[in-house]
């Protein structure tokens, strides 16, 4: 009777610990395992994506894990109960389908319509805010040759 009582008490203390144990998988490309739940703690090992570990307990955003009889702490966002998804293979058929459904270059009609829309917007802004786009266009059309530029610099330096 006493053996059974001790066994029941031992199970009572072990069950909460066993309930926390669960299989987890590394989701990130790599997951560093630290001695304590801190980034400044000593790094024990680095686990690769898809590595199966046993989760022991949580502390804030950290998960204590066991892997190959070693215990450490991993940031919990790097772990999940599900296996990580493998990258999709793109076959040539899928590439052809994507090329067919890809957006085409706009037609000349669409380009001209867009340009007209910009012109109309400029007119509205010019009226509303007093911008003078015609004067700006005229100023941009002036070309200054090298001799005029050098003459200007000499005259400025002489003053």
C-alpha positions in Angstrom: 0.0 0.0 0.0 2.8 2.4 0.9 4.5 1.7 -2.5 1.4 2.6 -4.4 1.0 5.8 -2.3 4.6 6.9 -3.1 4.1 6.0 -6.8 0.9 8.2 -6.9 2.7 11.1 -5.2 5.7 10.7 -7.6 3.3 10.8 -10.6 1.5 13.8 -9.2 4.8 15.7 -9.3 6.0 14.4 -12.6 2.7 14.8 -14.6 2.9 18.6 -14.9 6.4 18.3 -16.2 5.5 15.6 -18.7 2.5 17.6 -19.8 4.7 20.4 -21.0 6.9 18.0 -23.1 5.9 18.1 -26.7 7.6 17.7 -30.0 8.5 20.9 -31.7 10.3 21.7 -35.0 12.7 24.5 -35.9 11.0 26.8 -38.4 13.7 29.4 -39.0 16.7 28.6 -41.2 18.8 28.2 -38.0 18.0 28.5 -34.4 20.6 29.2 -31.7 20.2 27.4 -28.5 21.3 29.3 -25.4 22.2 28.1 -21.9 19.8 30.6 -20.3 16.7 32.4 -21.8 18.7 35.4 -22.9 20.5 36.5 -26.1 23.5 37.4 -24.1 23.8 33.9 -22.6 26.3 31.4 -23.8 25.3 29.7 -27.1 25.3 25.9 -26.7 24.5 24.9 -30.3 22.7 26.0 -33.5 19.9 23.8 -34.9 19.0 23.6 -38.5 15.5 24.1 -40.0 13.3 21.1 -39.5 15.2 19.7 -36.5 12.9 18.0 -34.1 13.2 19.0 -30.4 11.4 18.3 -27.2 9.8 21.3 -25.6 10.2 21.2 -21.8 8.8 24.5 -20.5 8.1 28.1 -21.5 9.4 31.3 -19.9 8.1 34.4 -21.5 9.0 34.3 -25.2 11.6 31.5 -24.6 11.1 27.8 -24.9 13.3 25.4 -23.0 14.1 22.4 -25.3 16.0 19.2 -25.2 17.9 17.8 -28.2 20.4 15.0 -28.3 20.3 14.8 -24.4 21.3 18.5 -24.2 19.0 21.1 -22.7 18.9 24.8 -23.7 16.7 27.8 -24.5 15.4 28.8 -27.9 13.4 31.9 -28.8 9.9 30.5 -29.2 9.0 32.2 -32.5 11.6 30.0 -34.1 9.7 26.8 -33.1 6.4 25.3 -34.1 4.4 22.1 -33.6 4.3 21.6 -37.4 7.0 20.7 -39.7 8.3 23.6 -41.7 7.0 23.9 -45.3 9.5 23.0 -48.0 10.2 25.5 -50.8 8.0 24.9 -53.8 9.5 23.5 -56.9 8.6 25.5 -60.0 8.3 23.4 -63.1 8.6 24.7 -66.6 4.8 24.3 -67.0 4.2 26.6 -64.1 6.7 29.1 -65.5 4.8 29.1 -68.8 1.5 29.6 -67.1 2.9 32.5 -65.1 4.3 34.1 -68.3 0.9 33.8 -70.0 -0.9 35.5 -67.1 1.8 38.1 -66.5 0.8 41.7 -67.0 1.7 43.0 -70.5 3.2 46.4 -71.3 0.6 49.1 -71.6 -0.6 50.0 -75.1 0.2 53.3 -76.7 -3.5 54.3 -76.1 -3.1 53.7 -72.4 0.2 55.6 -72.2 -1.3 58.6 -74.1 -4.3 58.6 -71.8 -2.1 58.6 -68.7 0.0 61.4 -70.1 -3.2 63.4 -70.8 -4.2 62.8 -67.2 -0.9 64.2 -66.0 -1.4 67.3 -68.2 -4.9 67.8 -66.8 -3.6 67.5 -63.3 -0.9 70.1 -64.0 -3.5 72.5 -65.3 -5.6 72.0 -62.1 -2.6 72.5 -59.9 -1.5 75.6 -61.9 -4.9 77.1 -61.4 -5.3 76.2 -57.8 -1.8 77.0 -56.5 -0.6 79.5 -59.1 2.1 77.3 -60.6 3.4 78.5 -64.0 4.4 75.3 -65.9 4.8 77.2 -69.2 7.5 79.4 -67.7 9.2 76.3 -66.2 9.2 74.6 -69.6 10.6 77.7 -71.2 13.4 77.9 -68.7 14.3 74.3 -69.1 14.6 74.9 -72.9 17.4 77.4 -72.5 20.9 76.0 -73.1 24.0 77.6 -71.8 27.3 76.9 -73.6 30.7 76.5 -71.9 32.0 79.9 -72.9 29.1 81.7 -71.3 29.5 79.7 -68.1 33.2 80.5 -67.8 32.5 84.2 -68.5 29.9 84.2 -65.7 32.3 82.6 -63.3 35.1 85.2 -64.1 32.7 88.1 -63.6 31.4 86.7 -60.3 34.9 86.2 -59.0 35.9 89.7 -60.0 33.3 91.2 -57.8 
